[in-house]
Amino acid sequence: MADDPSVKPTKKAARPRARKAGDDAGQTVLLSGGNPQIPKGEGDGPVQAYIAAMPGWKSDVGRRLDAIIERTVPGVRKAVKWNSPLYGAEGEGWFLSFHCFAKYIKVAFFRGTSLSPVPPGTSKQKEVRYLDIYEGQLDEARFADWVRQASLLPGEKM
């Protein structure tokens, strides 16, 4: 069969796009760009697992984002879906999420065009606006103001 021209050679296995965070087996997988792969779930637990698995300086910023959101919106609803933490109000939908990329954290405000001033990052989705946070560049006061404004708007149902 090795000489049979009708037999196609097998393809090499694709290189995995994910890597383990740390050296121990069973730790969180980091997807391409360094975003933690966390099972979806409701509540603070999955969000804290995501934040703990954020690589490098991003974990500290994730803790700061989470603390600002909790302080600004007491009783905020939390979940992890699509490998991203989401924040919202019970029965009102989600108002923001964030996601790790190789060099920054991208915060999505789902009704961002209604915020003042409007966050700088544009989206293909009409109302969504983004804030890209690079190391050492979190303006906590501006972020807290946007969180406050976003929490008062109708949320996104997901």
CNS distance restraints for C-alpha pairs under 8 A (distance, minus, plus):
assign (resid   1 and name CA) (resid   7 and name CA) 7.42 0.50 0.50
assign (resid   2 and name CA) (resid   7 and name CA) 7.84 0.50 0.50
assign (resid  17 and name CA) (resid  31 and name CA) 6.36 0.50 0.50
assign (resid  17 and name CA) (resid  32 and name CA) 5.57 0.50 0.50
assign (resid  18 and name CA) (resid  29 and name CA) 6.23 0.50 0.50
assign (resid  18 and name CA) (resid  30 and name CA) 5.45 0.50 0.50
assign (resid  18 and name CA) (resid  31 and name CA) 4.42 0.50 0.50
assign (resid  18 and name CA) (resid  32 and name CA) 5.78 0.50 0.50
assign (resid  19 and name CA) (resid  29 and name CA) 5.56 0.50 0.50
assign (resid  19 and name CA) (resid  30 and name CA) 5.35 0.50 0.50
assign (resid  19 and name CA) (resid  31 and name CA) 6.71 0.50 0.50
assign (resid  20 and name CA) (resid  25 and name CA) 7.78 0.50 0.50
assign (resid  20 and name CA) (resid  27 and name CA) 6.26 0.50 0.50
assign (resid  20 and name CA) (resid  28 and name CA) 6.04 0.50 0.50
assign (resid  20 and name CA) (resid  29 and name CA) 4.54 0.50 0.50
assign (resid  20 and name CA) (resid  30 and name CA) 5.95 0.50 0.50
assign (resid  21 and name CA) (resid  27 and name CA) 6.04 0.50 0.50
assign (resid  21 and name CA) (resid  28 and name CA) 5.70 0.50 0.50
assign (resid  21 and name CA) (resid  29 and name CA) 5.89 0.50 0.50
assign (resid  21 and name CA) (resid  30 and name CA) 6.16 0.50 0.50
assign (resid  21 and name CA) (resid  53 and name CA) 7.23 0.50 0.50
assign (resid  21 and name CA) (resid  55 and name CA) 7.71 0.50 0.50
assign (resid  22 and name CA) (resid  27 and name CA) 6.99 0.50 0.50
assign (resid  28 and name CA) (resid  36 and name CA) 6.55 0.50 0.50
assign (resid  28 and name CA) (resid  37 and name CA) 6.43 0.50 0.50
assign (resid  28 and name CA) (resid  38 and name CA) 7.06 0.50 0.50
assign (resid  28 and name CA) (resid  53 and name CA) 6.47 0.50 0.50
assign (resid  29 and name CA) (resid  36 and name CA) 5.94 0.50 0.50
assign (resid  29 and name CA) (resid  37 and name CA) 5.41 0.50 0.50
assign (resid  29 and name CA) (resid  38 and name CA) 7.91 0.50 0.50
assign (resid  30 and name CA) (resid  34 and name CA) 5.02 0.50 0.50
assign (resid  30 and name CA) (resid  35 and name CA) 5.31 0.50 0.50
assign (resid  30 and name CA) (resid  36 and name CA) 4.46 0.50 0.50
assign (resid  30 and name CA) (resid  37 and name CA) 5.84 0.50 0.50
assign (resid  31 and name CA) (resid  35 and name CA) 5.14 0.50 0.50
assign (resid  31 and name CA) (resid  36 and name CA) 6.07 0.50 0.50
assign (resid  31 and name CA) (resid  37 and name CA) 6.32 0.50 0.50
assign (resid  33 and name CA) (resid 100 and name CA) 7.08 0.50 0.50
assign (resid  33 and name CA) (resid 101 and name CA) 4.77 0.50 0.50
assign (resid  33 and name CA) (resid 102 and name CA) 4.27 0.50 0.50
assign (resid  34 and name CA) (resid  54 and name CA) 7.45 0.50 0.50
assign (resid  34 and name CA) (resid  55 and name CA) 6.64 0.50 0.50
assign (resid  34 and name CA) (resid 100 and name CA) 6.25 0.50 0.50
assign (resid  34 and name CA) (resid 101 and name CA) 5.94 0.50 0.50
assign (resid  34 and name CA) (resid 102 and name CA) 5.63 0.50 0.50
assign (resid  35 and name CA) (resid  54 and name CA) 6.79 0.50 0.50
assign (resid  35 and name CA) (resid  55 and name CA) 7.98 0.50 0.50
assign (resid  35 and name CA) (resid  83 and name CA) 7.43 0.50 0.50
assign (resid  35 and name CA) (resid  99 and name CA) 6.63 0.50 0.50
assign (resid  35 and name CA) (resid 100 and name CA) 4.65 0.50 0.50
assign (resid  35 and name CA) (resid 101 and name CA) 6.17 0.50 0.50
assign (resid  35 and name CA) (resid 102 and name CA) 7.95 0.50 0.50
assign (resid  36 and name CA) (resid  50 and name CA) 6.21 0.50 0.50
assign (resid  36 and name CA) (resid  53 and name CA) 5.92 0.50 0.50
assign (resid  36 and name CA) (resid  54 and name CA) 6.05 0.50 0.50
assign (resid  36 and name CA) (resid  83 and name CA) 6.65 0.50 0.50
assign (resid  36 and name CA) (resid 100 and name CA) 7.62 0.50 0.50
assign (resid  37 and name CA) (resid  50 and name CA) 7.70 0.50 0.50
assign (resid  37 and name CA) (resid  83 and name CA) 5.46 0.50 0.50
assign (resid  38 and name CA) (resid  46 and name CA) 7.20 0.50 0.50
assign (resid  38 and name CA) (resid  49 and name CA) 7.30 0.50 0.50
assign (resid  38 and name CA) (resid  50 and name CA) 6.05 0.50 0.50
assign (resid  38 and name CA) (resid  80 and name CA) 7.38 0.50 0.50
assign (resid  38 and name CA) (resid  83 and name CA) 5.67 0.50 0.50
assign (resid  39 and name CA) (resid  46 and name CA) 7.49 0.50 0.50
assign (resid  39 and name CA) (resid  80 and name CA) 7.35 0.50 0.50
assign (resid  39 and name CA) (resid  81 and name CA) 7.70 0.50 0.50
assign (resid  39 and name CA) (resid  83 and name CA) 7.27 0.50 0.50
assign (resid  40 and name CA) (resid  46 and name CA) 7.18 0.50 0.50
assign (resid  40 and name CA) (resid  79 and name CA) 7.28 0.50 0.50
assign (resid  40 and name CA) (resid  80 and name CA) 4.90 0.50 0.50
assign (resid  40 and name CA) (resid  81 and name CA) 4.83 0.50 0.50
assign (resid  40 and name CA) (resid  82 and name CA) 7.01 0.50 0.50
assign (resid  40 and name CA) (resid  83 and name CA) 7.06 0.50 0.50
assign (resid  41 and name CA) (resid  46 and name CA) 5.82 0.50 0.50
assign (resid  41 and name CA) (resid  79 and name CA) 5.61 0.50 0.50
assign (resid  41 and name CA) (resid  80 and name CA) 5.37 0.50 0.50
assign (resid  41 and name CA) (resid  81 and name CA) 6.90 0.50 0.50
assign (resid  42 and name CA) (resid  46 and name CA) 6.82 0.50 0.50
assign (resid  42 and name CA) (resid  78 and name CA) 6.20 0.50 0.50
assign (resid  42 and name CA) (resid  79 and name CA) 4.18 0.50 0.50
assign (resid  42 and name CA) (resid  80 and name CA) 6.48 0.50 0.50
assign (resid  43 and name CA) (resid  47 and name CA) 7.08 0.50 0.50
assign (resid  43 and name CA) (resid  77 and name CA) 6.79 0.50 0.50
assign (resid  43 and name CA) (resid  78 and name CA) 4.89 0.50 0.50
assign (resid  43 and name CA) (resid  79 and name CA) 5.21 0.50 0.50
assign (resid  44 and name CA) (resid  48 and name CA) 6.05 0.50 0.50
assign (resid  44 and name CA) (resid  78 and name CA) 5.81 0.50 0.50
assign (resid  44 and name CA) (resid  79 and name CA) 6.93 0.50 0.50
assign (resid  45 and name CA) (resid  49 and name CA) 6.22 0.50 0.50
assign (resid  46 and name CA) (resid  50 and name CA) 6.19 0.50 0.50
assign (resid  46 and name CA) (resid  79 and name CA) 6.63 0.50 0.50
assign (resid  46 and name CA) (resid  80 and name CA) 6.00 0.50 0.50
assign (resid  47 and name CA) (resid  51 and name CA) 6.22 0.50 0.50
assign (resid  47 and name CA) (resid  78 and name CA) 6.91 0.50 0.50
assign (resid  47 and name CA) (resid  79 and name CA) 6.22 0.50 0.50
assign (resid  47 and name CA) (resid  80 and name CA) 5.93 0.50 0.50
assign (resid  47 and name CA) (resid  85 and name CA) 5.62 0.50 0.50
assign (resid  48 and name CA) (resid  52 and name CA) 6.04 0.50 0.50
assign (resid  49 and name CA) (resid  53 and name CA) 6.24 0.50 0.50
assign (resid  50 and name CA) (resid  54 and name CA) 6.36 0.50 0.50
assign (resid  50 and name CA) (resid  80 and name CA) 7.87 0.50 0.50
assign (resid  50 and name CA) (resid  84 and name CA) 7.72 0.50 0.50
assign (resid  50 and name CA) (resid  85 and name CA) 7.31 0.50 0.50
assign (resid  51 and name CA) (resid  59 and name CA) 5.44 0.50 0.50
assign (resid  51 and name CA) (resid  62 and name CA) 5.54 0.50 0.50
assign (resid  51 and name CA) (resid  63 and name CA) 6.48 0.50 0.50
assign (resid  52 and name CA) (resid  59 and name CA) 5.96 0.50 0.50
assign (resid  53 and name CA) (resid  59 and name CA) 6.97 0.50 0.50
assign (resid  54 and name CA) (resid  58 and name CA) 5.68 0.50 0.50
assign (resid  54 and name CA) (resid  59 and name CA) 4.66 0.50 0.50
assign (resid  54 and name CA) (resid  62 and name CA) 7.56 0.50 0.50
assign (resid  54 and name CA) (resid 100 and name CA) 7.30 0.50 0.50
assign (resid  55 and name CA) (resid  59 and name CA) 6.04 0.50 0.50
assign (resid  56 and name CA) (resid  60 and name CA) 7.92 0.50 0.50
assign (resid  57 and name CA) (resid  61 and name CA) 6.61 0.50 0.50
assign (resid  57 and name CA) (resid 135 and name CA) 6.79 0.50 0.50
assign (resid  58 and name CA) (resid  62 and name CA) 5.94 0.50 0.50
assign (resid  58 and name CA) (resid 100 and name CA) 7.63 0.50 0.50
assign (resid  58 and name CA) (resid 104 and name CA) 7.67 0.50 0.50
assign (resid  58 and name CA) (resid 105 and name CA) 7.11 0.50 0.50
assign (resid  58 and name CA) (resid 135 and name CA) 7.54 0.50 0.50
assign (resid  59 and name CA) (resid  63 and name CA) 6.27 0.50 0.50
assign (resid  60 and name CA) (resid  64 and name CA) 6.34 0.50 0.50
assign (resid  61 and name CA) (resid  65 and name CA) 6.08 0.50 0.50
assign (resid  61 and name CA) (resid 138 and name CA) 7.84 0.50 0.50
assign (resid  62 and name CA) (resid  66 and name CA) 6.11 0.50 0.50
assign (resid  63 and name CA) (resid  67 and name CA) 6.09 0.50 0.50
assign (resid  64 and name CA) (resid  68 and name CA) 6.09 0.50 0.50
assign (resid  65 and name CA) (resid  69 and name CA) 6.15 0.50 0.50
assign (resid  66 and name CA) (resid  70 and name CA) 6.14 0.50 0.50
assign (resid  67 and name CA) (resid  71 and name CA) 6.02 0.50 0.50
assign (resid  68 and name CA) (resid  72 and name CA) 5.95 0.50 0.50
assign (resid  68 and name CA) (resid 140 and name CA) 7.62 0.50 0.50
assign (resid  68 and name CA) (resid 144 and name CA) 6.17 0.50 0.50
assign (resid  69 and name CA) (resid  73 and name CA) 5.81 0.50 0.50
assign (resid  69 and name CA) (resid  76 and name CA) 7.61 0.50 0.50
assign (resid  69 and name CA) (resid 144 and name CA) 6.99 0.50 0.50
assign (resid  69 and name CA) (resid 147 and name CA) 6.52 0.50 0.50
assign (resid  70 and name CA) (resid  74 and name CA) 5.49 0.50 0.50
assign (resid  70 and name CA) (resid  75 and name CA) 7.10 0.50 0.50
assign (resid  70 and name CA) (resid  76 and name CA) 6.25 0.50 0.50
assign (resid  72 and name CA) (resid 144 and name CA) 6.53 0.50 0.50
assign (resid  72 and name CA) (resid 147 and name CA) 7.00 0.50 0.50
assign (resid  72 and name CA) (resid 148 and name CA) 6.08 0.50 0.50
assign (resid  73 and name CA) (resid 147 and name CA) 7.84 0.50 0.50
assign (resid  73 and name CA) (resid 148 and name CA) 6.88 0.50 0.50
assign (resid  73 and name CA) (resid 151 and name CA) 7.10 0.50 0.50
assign (resid  75 and name CA) (resid  89 and name CA) 7.92 0.50 0.50
assign (resid  76 and name CA) (resid  87 and name CA) 6.52 0.50 0.50
assign (resid  76 and name CA) (resid  88 and name CA) 5.89 0.50 0.50
assign (resid  76 and name CA) (resid  89 and name CA) 5.73 0.50 0.50
assign (resid  76 and name CA) (resid  90 and name CA) 7.84 0.50 0.50
assign (resid  77 and name CA) (resid  87 and name CA) 5.61 0.50 0.50
assign (resid  77 and name CA) (resid  88 and name CA) 4.99 0.50 0.50
assign (resid  77 and name CA) (resid  89 and name CA) 5.30 0.50 0.50
assign (resid  77 and name CA) (resid  90 and name CA) 6.09 0.50 0.50
assign (resid  78 and name CA) (resid  85 and name CA) 7.03 0.50 0.50
assign (resid  78 and name CA) (resid  86 and name CA) 5.68 0.50 0.50
assign (resid  78 and name CA) (resid  87 and name CA) 4.81 0.50 0.50
assign (resid  78 and name CA) (resid  88 and name CA) 6.55 0.50 0.50
assign (resid  79 and name CA) (resid  85 and name CA) 5.69 0.50 0.50
assign (resid  79 and name CA) (resid  86 and name CA) 5.27 0.50 0.50
assign (resid  79 and name CA) (resid  87 and name CA) 6.80 0.50 0.50
assign (resid  80 and name CA) (resid  84 and name CA) 5.35 0.50 0.50
assign (resid  80 and name CA) (resid  85 and name CA) 4.35 0.50 0.50
assign (resid  80 and name CA) (resid  86 and name CA) 5.91 0.50 0.50
assign (resid  81 and name CA) (resid  85 and name CA) 6.54 0.50 0.50
assign (resid  81 and name CA) (resid  86 and name CA) 7.12 0.50 0.50
assign (resid  83 and name CA) (resid  99 and name CA) 7.58 0.50 0.50
assign (resid  84 and name CA) (resid  97 and name CA) 6.41 0.50 0.50
assign (resid  84 and name CA) (resid  98 and name CA) 5.86 0.50 0.50
assign (resid  84 and name CA) (resid  99 and name CA) 5.39 0.50 0.50
assign (resid  85 and name CA) (resid  97 and name CA) 5.45 0.50 0.50
assign (resid  85 and name CA) (resid  98 and name CA) 6.05 0.50 0.50
assign (resid  85 and name CA) (resid  99 and name CA) 7.49 0.50 0.50
assign (resid  86 and name CA) (resid  94 and name CA) 6.45 0.50 0.50
assign (resid  86 and name CA) (resid  95 and name CA) 7.70 0.50 0.50
assign (resid  86 and name CA) (resid  96 and name CA) 5.88 0.50 0.50
assign (resid  86 and name CA) (resid  97 and name CA) 4.35 0.50 0.50
assign (resid  86 and name CA) (resid  98 and name CA) 7.17 0.50 0.50
assign (resid  87 and name CA) (resid  94 and name CA) 5.48 0.50 0.50
assign (resid  87 and name CA) (resid  95 and name CA) 6.06 0.50 0.50
assign (resid  87 and name CA) (resid  96 and name CA) 5.50 0.50 0.50
assign (resid  87 and name CA) (resid  97 and name CA) 6.20 0.50 0.50
assign (resid  88 and name CA) (resid  92 and name CA) 6.95 0.50 0.50
assign (resid  88 and name CA) (resid  93 and name CA) 5.59 0.50 0.50
assign (resid  88 and name CA) (resid  94 and name CA) 3.95 0.50 0.50
assign (resid  88 and name CA) (resid  95 and name CA) 5.25 0.50 0.50
assign (resid  88 and name CA) (resid  96 and name CA) 7.08 0.50 0.50
assign (resid  88 and name CA) (resid 151 and name CA) 7.00 0.50 0.50
assign (resid  88 and name CA) (resid 155 and name CA) 6.81 0.50 0.50
assign (resid  89 and name CA) (resid  93 and name CA) 6.01 0.50 0.50
assign (resid  89 and name CA) (resid  94 and name CA) 6.65 0.50 0.50
assign (resid  89 and name CA) (resid 151 and name CA) 7.47 0.50 0.50
assign (resid  89 and name CA) (resid 155 and name CA) 7.63 0.50 0.50
assign (resid  92 and name CA) (resid 154 and name CA) 6.28 0.50 0.50
assign (resid  92 and name CA) (resid 155 and name CA) 5.34 0.50 0.50
assign (resid  92 and name CA) (resid 156 and name CA) 7.64 0.50 0.50
assign (resid  92 and name CA) (resid 157 and name CA) 7.65 0.50 0.50
assign (resid  93 and name CA) (resid 154 and name CA) 7.08 0.50 0.50
assign (resid  93 and name CA) (resid 155 and name CA) 4.04 0.50 0.50
assign (resid  93 and name CA) (resid 156 and name CA) 4.74 0.50 0.50
assign (resid  93 and name CA) (resid 157 and name CA) 4.73 0.50 0.50
assign (resid  93 and name CA) (resid 158 and name CA) 7.19 0.50 0.50
assign (resid  94 and name CA) (resid 110 and name CA) 7.55 0.50 0.50
assign (resid  94 and name CA) (resid 155 and name CA) 4.60 0.50 0.50
assign (resid  94 and name CA) (resid 156 and name CA) 4.87 0.50 0.50
assign (resid  94 and name CA) (resid 157 and name CA) 6.47 0.50 0.50
assign (resid  94 and name CA) (resid 158 and name CA) 7.54 0.50 0.50
assign (resid  95 and name CA) (resid 109 and name CA) 6.03 0.50 0.50
assign (resid  95 and name CA) (resid 110 and name CA) 5.47 0.50 0.50
assign (resid  95 and name CA) (resid 111 and name CA) 6.94 0.50 0.50
assign (resid  95 and name CA) (resid 150 and name CA) 5.81 0.50 0.50
assign (resid  95 and name CA) (resid 151 and name CA) 6.02 0.50 0.50
assign (resid  95 and name CA) (resid 153 and name CA) 7.56 0.50 0.50
assign (resid  95 and name CA) (resid 154 and name CA) 7.65 0.50 0.50
assign (resid  95 and name CA) (resid 155 and name CA) 4.95 0.50 0.50
assign (resid  95 and name CA) (resid 156 and name CA) 6.33 0.50 0.50
assign (resid  96 and name CA) (resid 107 and name CA) 7.01 0.50 0.50
assign (resid  96 and name CA) (resid 108 and name CA) 5.37 0.50 0.50
assign (resid  96 and name CA) (resid 109 and name CA) 4.60 0.50 0.50
assign (resid  96 and name CA) (resid 110 and name CA) 5.77 0.50 0.50
assign (resid  96 and name CA) (resid 150 and name CA) 7.63 0.50 0.50
assign (resid  97 and name CA) (resid 107 and name CA) 5.78 0.50 0.50
assign (resid  97 and name CA) (resid 108 and name CA) 5.30 0.50 0.50
assign (resid  97 and name CA) (resid 109 and name CA) 6.96 0.50 0.50
assign (resid  98 and name CA) (resid 105 and name CA) 6.70 0.50 0.50
assign (resid  98 and name CA) (resid 106 and name CA) 5.41 0.50 0.50
assign (resid  98 and name CA) (resid 107 and name CA) 4.22 0.50 0.50
assign (resid  98 and name CA) (resid 108 and name CA) 5.96 0.50 0.50
assign (resid  99 and name CA) (resid 105 and name CA) 5.71 0.50 0.50
assign (resid  99 and name CA) (resid 106 and name CA) 5.31 0.50 0.50
assign (resid  99 and name CA) (resid 107 and name CA) 6.64 0.50 0.50
assign (resid 100 and name CA) (resid 104 and name CA) 6.37 0.50 0.50
assign (resid 100 and name CA) (resid 105 and name CA) 4.64 0.50 0.50
assign (resid 100 and name CA) (resid 106 and name CA) 6.41 0.50 0.50
assign (resid 101 and name CA) (resid 105 and name CA) 5.82 0.50 0.50
assign (resid 101 and name CA) (resid 106 and name CA) 7.24 0.50 0.50
assign (resid 103 and name CA) (resid 134 and name CA) 6.61 0.50 0.50
assign (resid 103 and name CA) (resid 135 and name CA) 7.94 0.50 0.50
assign (resid 104 and name CA) (resid 132 and name CA) 6.27 0.50 0.50
assign (resid 104 and name CA) (resid 133 and name CA) 5.39 0.50 0.50
assign (resid 104 and name CA) (resid 134 and name CA) 4.60 0.50 0.50
assign (resid 104 and name CA) (resid 135 and name CA) 6.98 0.50 0.50
assign (resid 105 and name CA) (resid 132 and name CA) 5.69 0.50 0.50
assign (resid 105 and name CA) (resid 133 and name CA) 5.09 0.50 0.50
assign (resid 105 and name CA) (resid 134 and name CA) 6.66 0.50 0.50
assign (resid 106 and name CA) (resid 130 and name CA) 6.51 0.50 0.50
assign (resid 106 and name CA) (resid 131 and name CA) 5.79 0.50 0.50
assign (resid 106 and name CA) (resid 132 and name CA) 4.57 0.50 0.50
assign (resid 106 and name CA) (resid 133 and name CA) 6.35 0.50 0.50
assign (resid 107 and name CA) (resid 130 and name CA) 5.52 0.50 0.50
assign (resid 107 and name CA) (resid 131 and name CA) 5.06 0.50 0.50
assign (resid 107 and name CA) (resid 132 and name CA) 6.31 0.50 0.50
assign (resid 107 and name CA) (resid 133 and name CA) 7.71 0.50 0.50
assign (resid 108 and name CA) (resid 112 and name CA) 7.77 0.50 0.50
assign (resid 108 and name CA) (resid 128 and name CA) 6.68 0.50 0.50
assign (resid 108 and name CA) (resid 129 and name CA) 5.99 0.50 0.50
assign (resid 108 and name CA) (resid 130 and name CA) 4.70 0.50 0.50
assign (resid 108 and name CA) (resid 131 and name CA) 6.65 0.50 0.50
assign (resid 109 and name CA) (resid 128 and name CA) 5.71 0.50 0.50
assign (resid 109 and name CA) (resid 129 and name CA) 5.45 0.50 0.50
assign (resid 109 and name CA) (resid 130 and name CA) 6.17 0.50 0.50
assign (resid 109 and name CA) (resid 150 and name CA) 7.05 0.50 0.50
assign (resid 110 and name CA) (resid 127 and name CA) 6.36 0.50 0.50
assign (resid 110 and name CA) (resid 128 and name CA) 4.56 0.50 0.50
assign (resid 110 and name CA) (resid 129 and name CA) 6.77 0.50 0.50
assign (resid 110 and name CA) (resid 155 and name CA) 7.35 0.50 0.50
assign (resid 110 and name CA) (resid 156 and name CA) 6.56 0.50 0.50
assign (resid 111 and name CA) (resid 115 and name CA) 7.39 0.50 0.50
assign (resid 111 and name CA) (resid 127 and name CA) 5.04 0.50 0.50
assign (resid 111 and name CA) (resid 128 and name CA) 5.44 0.50 0.50
assign (resid 111 and name CA) (resid 129 and name CA) 7.25 0.50 0.50
assign (resid 111 and name CA) (resid 150 and name CA) 6.78 0.50 0.50
assign (resid 111 and name CA) (resid 153 and name CA) 7.26 0.50 0.50
assign (resid 111 and name CA) (resid 154 and name CA) 7.93 0.50 0.50
assign (resid 111 and name CA) (resid 155 and name CA) 7.57 0.50 0.50
assign (resid 112 and name CA) (resid 118 and name CA) 6.30 0.50 0.50
assign (resid 112 and name CA) (resid 119 and name CA) 6.54 0.50 0.50
assign (resid 112 and name CA) (resid 127 and name CA) 5.80 0.50 0.50
assign (resid 112 and name CA) (resid 128 and name CA) 5.04 0.50 0.50
assign (resid 112 and name CA) (resid 129 and name CA) 4.59 0.50 0.50
assign (resid 112 and name CA) (resid 130 and name CA) 7.48 0.50 0.50
assign (resid 112 and name CA) (resid 150 and name CA) 7.28 0.50 0.50
assign (resid 113 and name CA) (resid 118 and name CA) 5.68 0.50 0.50
assign (resid 113 and name CA) (resid 119 and name CA) 7.65 0.50 0.50
assign (resid 113 and name CA) (resid 126 and name CA) 8.00 0.50 0.50
assign (resid 113 and name CA) (resid 127 and name CA) 5.18 0.50 0.50
assign (resid 113 and name CA) (resid 128 and name CA) 6.50 0.50 0.50
assign (resid 113 and name CA) (resid 129 and name CA) 6.32 0.50 0.50
assign (resid 114 and name CA) (resid 118 and name CA) 6.98 0.50 0.50
assign (resid 114 and name CA) (resid 127 and name CA) 7.62 0.50 0.50
assign (resid 115 and name CA) (resid 119 and name CA) 7.29 0.50 0.50
assign (resid 115 and name CA) (resid 146 and name CA) 6.51 0.50 0.50
assign (resid 115 and name CA) (resid 149 and name CA) 6.34 0.50 0.50
assign (resid 115 and name CA) (resid 150 and name CA) 6.86 0.50 0.50
assign (resid 116 and name CA) (resid 146 and name CA) 7.60 0.50 0.50
assign (resid 118 and name CA) (resid 129 and name CA) 7.42 0.50 0.50
assign (resid 119 and name CA) (resid 129 and name CA) 5.78 0.50 0.50
assign (resid 119 and name CA) (resid 130 and name CA) 6.00 0.50 0.50
assign (resid 119 and name CA) (resid 131 and name CA) 5.96 0.50 0.50
assign (resid 120 and name CA) (resid 129 and name CA) 6.92 0.50 0.50
assign (resid 120 and name CA) (resid 130 and name CA) 6.40 0.50 0.50
assign (resid 120 and name CA) (resid 131 and name CA) 6.29 0.50 0.50
assign (resid 121 and name CA) (resid 129 and name CA) 5.36 0.50 0.50
assign (resid 121 and name CA) (resid 130 and name CA) 4.25 0.50 0.50
assign (resid 121 and name CA) (resid 131 and name CA) 5.74 0.50 0.50
assign (resid 121 and name CA) (resid 132 and name CA) 7.30 0.50 0.50
assign (resid 122 and name CA) (resid 128 and name CA) 7.15 0.50 0.50
assign (resid 122 and name CA) (resid 129 and name CA) 5.17 0.50 0.50
assign (resid 122 and name CA) (resid 130 and name CA) 6.22 0.50 0.50
assign (resid 123 and name CA) (resid 127 and name CA) 7.88 0.50 0.50
assign (resid 123 and name CA) (resid 128 and name CA) 5.82 0.50 0.50
assign (resid 123 and name CA) (resid 129 and name CA) 5.92 0.50 0.50
assign (resid 123 and name CA) (resid 130 and name CA) 7.26 0.50 0.50
assign (resid 124 and name CA) (resid 128 and name CA) 7.88 0.50 0.50
assign (resid 133 and name CA) (resid 137 and name CA) 5.98 0.50 0.50
assign (resid 133 and name CA) (resid 138 and name CA) 6.03 0.50 0.50
assign (resid 134 and name CA) (resid 138 and name CA) 7.44 0.50 0.50
assign (resid 138 and name CA) (resid 143 and name CA) 7.75 0.50 0.50
assign (resid 139 and name CA) (resid 143 and name CA) 6.13 0.50 0.50
assign (resid 140 and name CA) (resid 144 and name CA) 5.99 0.50 0.50
assign (resid 141 and name CA) (resid 145 and name CA) 6.25 0.50 0.50
assign (resid 142 and name CA) (resid 146 and name CA) 6.32 0.50 0.50
assign (resid 143 and name CA) (resid 147 and name CA) 6.14 0.50 0.50
assign (resid 144 and name CA) (resid 148 and name CA) 6.13 0.50 0.50
assign (resid 145 and name CA) (resid 149 and name CA) 6.25 0.50 0.50
assign (resid 146 and name CA) (resid 150 and name CA) 5.91 0.50 0.50
assign (resid 147 and name CA) (resid 151 and name CA) 5.98 0.50 0.50
assign (resid 148 and name CA) (resid 152 and name CA) 6.72 0.50 0.50
assign (resid 149 and name CA) (resid 153 and name CA) 6.96 0.50 0.50
assign (resid 151 and name CA) (resid 155 and name CA) 7.70 0.50 0.50
